Amino acid sequence: MALPTSHAAIEVMVGGSAVEVAGLVDLLRIALTDPAPYSQRFALALDATLQLTARGLSPTADEPPSLPERRARADEWLAKQTQ
């Protein structure tokens, strides 16, 4: 079943076939409404990904950040979560 495009569904190739999957916003909505204890952790991670994407730090940028840069950003984000 295809998701409506208004919910930011994206198309990915899986085994040579195009498949529509939920976008980050929909996944965040699902995680925020799921009562399972791990869902809040998923919501934090999805929110961080959306924030980085909004700041232009998307992995789809012309020149993706190096592994040390990605680790530094992740460490910085995690440090903020424990404050």
N, C-alpha and C positions, 0 to 999 in steps of 0.2 A: 504494500500500500504506500503510495507516495504521500509525503508530507506537504502541507501547503507552503508555498514559498514565503508567505508572510511571516513564517516562523523561522526563517533563516536556515532552512534545510540546505544541505550542500550535496553535491554529486561527487561520488568517488568511484574509482574503477576497482573492481574486485574480480580477480580471475578473468579479466577481459570483458566484464559486463559492468555497465554503469548502474550504480545503486544510490538512491537518495537516502541520506541519513540525517538525523537531527543535528542542528547546529548547536554551538556553545550556549546560546541563550536558552534554547529549549532544554538542554541538558541541565543547565543551572536551575531552571524552574522545577524540573523533575526532582533534582537533588534537594531543593529547599522544601518540597512538600512531602518527601519520603520520610517516614518516622524512624527508619533504621539508623542506628548510631553512626555508622560510617558515612551516611549521606551528607552530613554536615562537613566532613573532611573533603568529600568530593566537591561540595559547593564552594568551599574556600579555594580549592585548586582551580576550579572553573572560573571563579571570579578573578583570580590572579591572572589567568590566561587572557580573559577579556580585557583586563586593565592594561596588560602589556601590549596587547594588540591595538588598543585605543591609543597608546603612546607611540605607535609606530615601531614597536619592537617585535613585530610579527615574524614568525619563522619563514614566511613567504616573501620577505623583503628581498631586494636585489642581492644583497650580500648578507647572508645570515650570520649571526654572532658566532664567534668561536666557542668551543667547548668550555674553556676557562671563563669566558664572558657569561655564558649561560649558567655555569655553576655559581659564579659570583652573584648574578641576579637572583637566582633561586635562594642562595644563602641569605641575601639581603631581605628578600620577601619573607622567608621563614623567621628571621630575627624579629621582623616587625610583628609577626603573629604572636610571639611569646611575650610581647610588652604589655 
